[in-house]
Amino acid sequence: MGETPSRQSARGRRHGNANANLDSAFARLPSSSLNADSIRELFDQVRHGKLSPDAAVDRLRHLPFEDLGFANLDHHRALRAGMPEVIFGPGKTPSQMATIFSRLAKHGGNILATRASEKQLTAVKKKVPKAEYQALARAIVLRRDKKKYGKGIIAVVSAGTSDIPVAEEAVVTAEMMGNDVEHLYDVGVAGIHRLMANRASLTRARVVIVCAGMEGALPSVVGGLVGVPVIAVPTSVGYGAAFKGLAALLGMMNSCASNVSVVNIDNGFGAGYVASMINRL
């Protein structure tokens, strides 16, 4: 039997008042602070029935960032997007990298820094000794959450050996986001039989990432063999007329295979991230 209009109205007023109270509580907090008191006040609202659990989760999605002066760290990126904020290495000093990495690490989860140098790694390890360097991917990682969030396998394919660094960036990203990853390397169109020999691995995958330079033909071939999303990654591998990956990018964007989408040149991270989000659906 449904609620009477009067009961529905009363319940609506209670939730409305609770939300208004919580808005007021958060308004009193400094704009860039995130502390135990703000979380505790939120939990108390839920415990006393003044706020629903769903409403509390919604509020947590919008808690503030941490201002380091040279960077504003988004500590709730994982809650909103499923993965903690990822650090892009180029342009950051070793000290900046170490500070950002260590502050993110204090909030749990897996931490990933892409395109990182060994000098940056040295600085990071002084603050976070368990951090590791994935040399081929040029990534600094701190792996703590080993739960599998993906529903299937992500396959990462490289056309040539020279494309492996970009492919490895995709592999590391997808693994850090909780996926089972398989890779097939050096199976480009110049020797298409190498790809066909691994067709079973492709058909097992729920998402396929294909990294290729030169003319960028491989993603279209793979797209014609599988019935799942194919994420094409143009690489800057090639001679003069390859224009540092532009030829591959344009070729991939003009693919006849309708299940192929394209990320930026050498963007293995972007491919791994999007593949991970698809694999959670």
C-alpha positions, 0 to 999 in steps of 0.5 A: 500500500502506498504512502499517503500524501501527508507522509510523503510530504513530511518525508520530503521536508525531512530530507530537504531540511537535512540537505540544507543543514549539510549544505550549511555545514560544508559552507563553513569549511575552508574551500581547500580543506579536507579533514576528518572533522568534515567527514565525521560531521557527514557520518553523524548526519547519516547515523542520526537519520538526518541524511540518506546514505545516497545523499551522503555519497553524493556530497562526498563526490564534491569535497574540496581539493588540496592546494599545494601552491603549485598543484591542486590535488583532486583527492576525490577523483577516484570516487567520481571517475573510478581512478585517482588523479594521474600525474603527468611527468613532463614539466614537473621537477623531481621535488614537485613530482615527489610531493604530488605522488606522496600526497596522493598516496596518503589517500589510498588506492593505486597511484600512477605517474606517466612519462616519468623520468628516473630522476623523478623516480629517485625523488619519489622513492625517498618519500614513497619507498614502495613506488616502482618504475616501469621502464618501458612504459616510463611510469612510476606506480604504487600498486595497492588495490589489486581488486579486478574492476573490469568484466573481461580482458583488455587486449593490447596490440602493437604493430611493431617492436618500436610501438611497444613503449606506447603499448606498455603505457596502455598496459600499465594504465589498464592494469592499475585500473583493475583489469586483466590485460593480454598483449600481442606485440609485433604483429603488424600488417607487413606480416599479417599471418602473425596477427591471424595466428593470435586471432583467438586472443583477440576474440577473447577480449572485451576491448582491444587497443591497437598501437601502430605507426607508419601508415597506421593500418593495423587498427582497421584490420583488427576492427574487421576481425572482432565485434568489440570496441577497438581503440586505435593509438597512432604512434610517432614511429616512422620516416619523414612522411609519417610526420611524427604520427600524423599520417597514422592518426589521419589513416586511423580516423578514416578507418572503414571499420566502424568499431574503431575510435582514435586517441591522440598520437602516442597516448597509450595512457588515454587508450588504457583509461578509456578501455578500462571504463568500457570494460566496467560497463 
